[in-house]
Amino acid sequence: MKNLNILLLGSGGRECAIAWKLASSPRCEHLYIAPGNPGTATYGTNLPVKPMDFEAVERAVRDNNVDIVVVGNEDPLVGGIYDVLTAKGITVFGPSRAAAALEGSKDFAKEFMARHSIPTAAHLTVTADTVAEGDRFLASLQAPYVLKADGLAAGKGVLIINDLEQAQKSSREMLAGQFGAASARVVIEEFLSGIECSVFVITDGNSGYRILPVAKDYKRVGEGDTGLNTGGMGAVSPVPFADDTFMAKVEERIIRPTIDGLRAEGLVYRGFIFLGLINVGGEPKVIEYNVRMGDPETEVVMPRLTSDLVDLIEAAAAGNLGDVPAQHSEQAAATVIAVSGGYPESYPKGKAITGNLQPSQSHIFHAGTAMDAAGQLVTAGGRVLAVTSMADTLQEAVNKSYTSLAEIHFDGMYYRRDIGKDVLK
């Protein structure tokens, strides 16, 4: 097997963790990241290319003799980068545009699950013309009420509302453009009560798949899961309730029907599948599909993966996972995200980041960072750094991450101090 030149698209904490894992492979000849961040620059060469500029991506592939393109975030996938590049003979790890509708359209995902008897919440999709039907469906449900923008809304297109009249009013506001074109259709869902987890699968587009370590993330900005939703304030892996019994149900009822359904419908899918699940009294149900790895879950999944990620990605992109293994460490991993003060609402940028950014007991994955004109590392986003630690127990891993965070500083730095607390009870 020859060594590979790899182009990874993206610039967040997820891509930093994937870059770290790819670069650790003896089969990674050279890693390019577009556009990357100061953290990814330590694992490869950052290129000033925007992932949504498909022509520029193609030029980068040609100029650097890239063997395979790994797409980190969802926008290029939903936009059809797989189709555009593969038509030009370029190997891409990721789903086709049609398959990426699993994330690009919540209505499509719900209908796909219905066609393949995959367990999920009761739902109805409404438009401006069928809003009265939506009112009646909401009235048939128990509070709280879940409203989701059909399209991509940067993780912000979900409302959970306790009052029926307010839910009916909010559905109209969404349809009127609250989330732009993403909410031209709104999916109304039954609220499922339980505890969530994230299951990640690599599939080769045929019958081959591998299940990666399961993770749980923490979305709310405040401790005790309070306050506004964010892109993620931390993650842990493994997840105690996702035991062999639970995962057997997930594989039989969700993973296999998803893989088989994609193939049966002719949807080309060679990439990561992210299953956002909820455990309702021991029974798994799908909350959502994503067509890439999660963030910050990637920051705990990649350190636990002991198999060579390059081998897995190459085999999946070729349509034949064969006997390539996906083994993982028995150790636990915990990630805590350091965010800018004010996030997820408005926050300043350009704050100097100082302290120990290479602690012996943790990985520091860069998310929203940049280098200023003077060469100083500064904040450049809401989620700034992901601090990940491994240990024999989850409690030890969490403790290590907090110890490392105590040695890092920037003005307004905030992080939750209860990551993992709920599953450690």
C-alpha positions in Angstrom: 0.0 0.0 0.0 1.4 3.4 -1.0 1.5 6.4 1.3 -1.0 9.1 0.7 -1.2 12.8 0.3 -4.4 13.9 2.0 -6.4 17.1 1.9 -8.6 17.8 4.9 -11.3 20.5 4.5 -12.3 22.6 7.5 -10.9 24.8 10.3 -12.5 23.8 13.6 -11.7 21.7 16.6 -13.1 18.6 14.8 -10.7 19.1 11.9 -7.8 19.7 14.3 -8.5 16.3 16.0 -8.8 14.6 12.7 -5.6 16.2 11.4 -3.8 15.0 14.5 -5.0 11.5 14.0 -4.3 11.4 10.2 -0.8 12.8 10.8 0.0 10.1 13.3 -0.4 7.5 10.6 2.8 6.1 9.0 0.8 6.1 5.7 0.2 9.8 5.7 2.9 11.2 3.3 1.8 14.8 3.5 -1.3 16.3 5.1 -2.9 19.5 3.8 -5.6 21.3 5.6 -7.9 24.0 4.0 -8.1 26.5 5.5 -7.1 25.0 8.9 -6.0 26.9 12.0 -2.8 27.4 14.0 -3.4 24.0 15.7 -3.7 22.1 12.4 -0.5 23.8 11.1 1.5 21.6 13.6 0.2 18.5 11.8 0.5 19.5 8.2 0.4 22.4 5.8 -2.5 24.9 5.9 -3.8 26.1 2.5 -5.7 29.4 2.1 -8.6 27.7 0.4 -12.3 27.9 1.3 -14.0 24.5 1.4 -17.1 25.9 -0.4 -14.9 27.1 -3.3 -14.9 23.8 -5.2 -12.7 25.0 -8.1 -10.1 26.2 -5.6 -10.3 22.8 -3.8 -9.7 21.1 -7.2 -6.7 23.3 -7.9 -5.3 22.5 -4.5 -5.7 18.7 -5.2 -3.9 19.0 -8.6 -1.1 21.4 -7.3 -0.3 19.1 -4.4 -0.8 15.7 -5.9 -3.5 14.9 -3.4 -4.7 11.3 -3.3 -7.8 11.7 -1.3 -10.0 14.6 0.0 -11.5 14.2 3.5 -14.4 16.6 4.1 -14.7 17.8 7.7 -17.8 19.8 7.8 -21.3 19.5 6.4 -21.7 22.5 4.1 -19.5 21.3 1.2 -21.1 17.8 1.5 -24.7 19.2 1.3 -23.5 21.5 -1.5 -22.3 18.5 -3.6 -18.5 18.5 -3.3 -18.4 14.7 -3.6 -20.3 14.8 -6.9 -18.2 17.7 -8.4 -14.8 16.3 -7.5 -15.5 12.6 -8.2 -16.7 13.6 -11.7 -13.2 14.9 -12.2 -11.5 11.7 -11.1 -10.7 12.9 -7.5 -11.2 10.5 -4.6 -13.5 12.0 -1.9 -14.3 10.6 1.6 -17.8 11.7 2.2 -21.4 11.2 1.0 -22.8 12.3 -2.3 -25.1 15.4 -2.4 -28.2 13.2 -2.6 -27.1 11.2 0.5 -26.0 14.3 2.4 -29.7 15.3 2.4 -29.8 13.2 5.6 -28.4 16.3 7.3 -29.3 18.9 4.7 -33.0 18.3 5.1 -34.6 17.1 8.3 -37.8 16.3 6.3 -35.8 14.0 4.0 -34.2 12.4 7.0 -37.6 11.8 8.7 -39.1 10.3 5.5 -36.0 8.1 5.0 -36.5 6.8 8.6 -40.1 6.1 8.0 -39.4 4.2 4.8 -36.9 2.0 6.6 -38.7 1.6 9.9 -36.0 3.3 11.9 -37.2 4.4 15.3 -37.6 8.2 15.8 -40.0 10.8 17.2 -43.5 11.3 15.7 -43.3 14.3 13.3 -45.0 16.4 10.7 -43.4 18.8 8.1 -45.3 22.0 7.5 -45.0 24.9 5.0 -46.6 28.3 5.0 -49.5 26.7 3.1 -50.1 23.9 5.7 -49.5 25.9 8.9 -53.0 25.2 10.1 -52.3 21.4 9.9 -49.2 22.1 12.0 -51.3 23.8 14.6 -53.6 20.8 14.9 -50.6 18.4 15.1 -49.0 20.5 17.9 -52.3 20.4 19.8 -52.2 16.6 19.6 -48.8 16.5 21.3 -47.8 16.8 24.9 -45.6 19.8 25.9 -42.8 20.6 25.4 -43.0 21.1 21.6 -40.0 20.7 19.2 -39.7 22.8 16.1 -36.8 22.3 13.7 -35.8 24.3 10.6 -35.7 21.8 7.7 -32.4 23.0 6.3 -28.9 23.8 7.6 -29.1 26.6 10.2 -25.6 26.4 11.8 -26.9 24.3 14.7 -29.3 27.1 15.7 -32.5 26.0 13.9 -34.1 24.0 16.8 -36.7 25.5 19.3 -38.1 23.6 22.3 -41.1 25.4 23.6 -43.3 24.6 26.6 -46.4 26.6 25.7 -48.8 25.5 22.9 -49.8 29.0 21.7 -46.2 30.1 21.7 -45.2 27.0 19.7 -47.9 27.7 17.1 -46.7 31.4 16.9 -43.1 30.3 16.7 -43.8 27.9 13.8 -45.2 30.9 11.8 -42.2 33.0 12.7 -39.8 30.3 11.5 -41.8 29.8 8.2 -41.7 33.6 7.7 -37.9 33.5 7.6 -36.6 33.4 11.2 -33.8 31.1 10.0 -33.7 32.3 6.4 -34.3 29.7 3.7 -33.5 26.9 6.2 -36.9 27.3 7.8 -39.0 27.6 4.6 -40.2 24.2 5.9 -40.5 23.3 9.6 -40.5 19.9 11.1 -42.7 19.6 14.2 -41.6 16.7 16.5 -42.8 14.9 19.5 -40.5 15.6 22.4 -38.6 12.6 23.5 -37.5 12.4 27.2 -34.2 10.6 27.9 -30.4 10.9 27.7 -28.6 11.5 24.5 -25.5 10.0 22.9 -23.6 10.2 19.6 -22.8 7.1 17.6 -20.4 7.3 14.7 -20.0 4.9 11.8 -17.7 4.7 8.9 -19.4 3.2 5.8 -18.0 2.2 2.4 -21.2 2.7 0.5 -21.8 -1.0 0.2 -22.5 -3.4 3.1 -19.3 -2.5 5.0 -19.3 -0.4 8.1 -17.3 0.1 11.3 -18.7 1.6 14.6 -16.4 4.1 16.3 -16.3 4.9 20.0 -19.6 6.3 21.3 -19.6 9.8 22.8 -21.9 12.2 24.7 -21.6 16.0 24.3 -22.9 18.9 26.3 -24.7 21.5 24.3 -25.9 24.1 26.8 -23.6 26.9 27.8 -24.4 26.8 31.5 -23.6 24.2 34.1 -26.4 21.7 34.8 -27.4 21.9 31.1 -28.8 25.4 31.5 -28.8 28.5 29.3 -28.5 28.8 25.5 -27.6 26.0 23.1 -24.1 26.1 21.7 -22.0 24.1 19.3 -20.9 22.0 22.2 -19.1 22.7 25.5 -17.5 19.4 26.1 -17.8 15.6 25.5 -17.0 12.3 27.1 -16.4 8.8 25.8 -17.3 6.0 26.5 -20.9 6.5 27.6 -21.8 4.2 30.5 -25.4 3.6 29.4 -24.4 2.7 25.8 -23.5 -0.9 26.9 -23.4 -4.0 24.8 -27.2 -4.5 25.2 -28.0 -1.0 24.1 -25.5 -1.0 21.3 -26.9 -4.3 19.9 -30.3 -2.6 19.6 -28.6 0.4 17.9 -26.8 -1.8 15.4 -29.9 -4.0 14.6 -32.6 -1.3 14.5 -30.7 1.8 13.3 -27.2 1.3 11.9 -28.0 -1.7 9.6 -31.3 -0.3 8.3 -29.6 3.0 7.6 -26.7 1.4 5.6 -29.1 -1.0 3.8 -31.6 1.9 3.1 -28.9 4.1 1.6 -27.8 1.3 -0.7 -31.4 0.3 -1.6 -32.2 3.9 -2.6 -29.0 4.3 -4.7 -27.6 7.0 -2.4 -23.8 6.9 -2.6 -22.4 7.2 0.9 -18.7 6.6 1.6 -17.9 8.5 4.8 -18.8 9.2 8.4 -22.4 8.8 9.6 -23.2 10.6 12.8 -26.3 9.2 14.6 -27.7 11.6 17.2 -29.5 9.1 19.5 -31.7 9.3 22.6 -32.1 6.5 25.1 -35.7 6.4 26.0 -36.1 3.8 28.8 -33.4 1.6 27.3 -34.7 1.9 23.7 -32.7 3.9 21.2 -34.3 6.4 18.9 -32.8 8.7 16.3 -33.0 12.5 17.0 -31.0 13.4 13.9 -28.5 12.3 11.3 -25.4 14.3 10.5 -23.2 13.4 7.5 -19.8 14.1 9.2 -18.2 13.7 12.6 -19.5 15.7 15.5 -17.8 18.6 17.3 -16.7 18.3 20.1 -17.3 14.6 20.0 -14.5 14.0 17.5 -12.1 15.4 20.1 -12.8 12.3 22.3 -13.4 9.8 19.6 -10.1 10.2 17.7 -7.9 9.8 20.8 -9.7 6.6 21.7 -9.4 5.1 18.1 -6.3 2.9 18.0 -6.7 1.7 14.4 -5.1 3.7 11.6 -7.6 6.3 10.4 -5.9 6.5 7.0 -6.4 2.8 6.3 -10.1 3.1 7.3 -10.7 6.2 5.1 -8.9 4.9 2.1 -10.8 1.6 2.2 -14.2 3.2 2.7 -13.6 5.7 -0.1 -12.7 2.8 -2.4 -16.0 1.1 -1.5 -14.5 -1.8 0.3 -13.8 -1.7 4.0 -13.0 -5.4 3.8 -11.3 -6.5 7.0 -9.8 -3.1 8.0 -10.3 -2.9 11.8 -11.7 -0.1 13.9 -10.3 -0.9 17.3 -10.3 1.5 20.2 -8.7 2.0 23.6 -10.4 0.9 26.8 -9.3 4.2 28.3 -11.8 7.0 28.8 -11.5 10.4 27.2 -12.9 13.8 28.3 -13.0 17.1 26.4 -13.7 20.5 27.9 -14.2 23.5 25.6 -12.8 26.9 26.5 -15.0 29.6 25.0 -15.0 33.3 24.6 -16.9 35.4 27.1 -20.4 36.2 25.6 -20.6 33.0 23.5 -22.9 31.8 22.0 -24.1 35.4 21.6 -21.7 38.2 20.6 -18.2 38.0 21.8 -14.9 39.8 21.2 -12.0 38.3 19.1 -8.3 38.9 19.1 -7.7 38.2 22.8 -4.1 36.9 23.5 -4.0 33.2 24.5 -1.2 32.4 26.9 -0.1 29.6 29.2 0.8 26.0 28.7 -0.6 24.9 25.4 1.4 21.7 25.3 0.6 20.0 28.6 2.0 16.5 29.0 -1.3 15.0 30.2 -3.7 16.5 27.5 -4.2 17.2 23.9 -5.0 20.8 23.0 -7.1 20.9 19.8 -7.5 24.4 18.4 -11.0 25.5 17.3 -11.4 29.3 17.1 -7.8 30.5 17.1 -5.6 32.6 14.8 -2.1 34.2 14.7 -2.1 38.0 14.8 0.4 40.2 12.8 2.9 40.0 15.6 2.8 36.2 15.7 0.7 36.0 18.9 -1.9 33.3 19.2 -5.3 35.0 19.7 -9.0 34.1 19.9 -10.9 34.0 16.6 -14.1 32.3 17.4 -16.7 31.4 20.1 -15.3 28.0 20.9 -11.5 28.6 21.2 -9.8 25.4 22.5 -10.8 21.8 23.1 -8.8 20.3 25.9 -8.9 16.4 25.8 -7.4 14.0 28.2 -7.3 10.2 28.4 -7.2 8.0 31.6 -8.2 4.6 33.0 -11.4 6.2 34.4 -13.6 9.0 33.2 -13.2 10.9 36.4 -9.4 10.9 36.0 -9.7 12.0 32.4 -12.0 14.9 33.4 -9.7 15.9 36.2 -6.7 16.0 33.9 -8.5 18.3 31.4 -9.5 20.7 34.2 -5.9 20.7 35.5 -4.6 21.6 32.0 -7.3 24.3 31.5 -6.1 26.0 34.7 -2.8 26.7 33.0 -4.3 28.4 30.0 -5.5 32.0 29.9 -7.3 34.6 27.7 -9.5 37.5 28.6 -13.1 36.4 29.2 -12.2 32.6 29.0 -15.1 30.5 30.2 -15.7 26.7 30.5 -18.2 24.5 32.1 -17.0 22.8 35.3 -19.4 19.9 35.2 -18.5 18.0 32.0 -19.2 14.3 32.6 -20.8 14.9 36.0 -24.2 13.4 34.9 -22.7 10.1 33.7 -20.3 9.9 36.7 -23.1 9.8 39.2 
